[in-house]
């Protein structure tokens, strides 16, 4: 929800971009801190716009 994209899209980003933060797992649920996600968005400003428009 924080990035405005689905978990599936996040997994695809993680597979395509080795610099996407690795999740911590709570059971089977992947989780990221807001700090990790903010740092990734800061490093990829053009992608942030594209991600939000590709729903």
C-alpha positions in Angstrom: 0.0 0.0 0.0 2.8 2.4 0.8 4.2 2.4 -2.7 0.7 2.1 -4.3 1.6 -1.2 -6.1 0.8 -4.8 -5.5 3.0 -7.4 -3.8 3.3 -9.2 -7.1 4.7 -6.0 -8.7 7.2 -5.6 -5.8 8.4 -9.2 -6.3 8.8 -8.5 -10.0 10.8 -5.3 -9.2 12.9 -7.3 -6.7 13.7 -9.9 -9.4 14.5 -7.3 -12.0 16.4 -4.8 -9.8 18.9 -6.2 -7.4 18.9 -2.9 -5.5 15.3 -3.2 -4.3 15.4 -3.8 -0.5 15.2 -7.3 0.7 12.1 -7.9 2.9 12.0 -9.2 6.4 9.4 -11.9 6.9 6.7 -12.2 9.5 5.6 -15.7 8.9 5.1 -15.8 5.1 4.4 -12.1 4.8 7.2 -9.9 3.4 7.6 -6.6 5.2 9.8 -3.5 4.6 10.4 -0.5 6.8 9.3 2.9 5.5 12.9 3.9 5.7 13.9 1.1 3.2 11.1 2.1 0.8 11.8 5.8 1.1 15.5 5.3 0.3 14.6 3.2 -2.7 12.2 5.8 -4.0 14.7 8.5 -3.5 17.3 6.5 -5.5 14.8 5.9 -8.3 12.7 9.1 -8.8 11.7 8.4 -12.4 10.4 5.0 -11.5 8.3 6.4 -8.7 6.1 8.2 -11.2 6.0 5.2 -13.6 5.0 2.8 -10.8 2.0 5.0 -9.7 0.7 5.3 -13.2 1.0 1.5 -14.1 -1.9 0.3 -12.0 
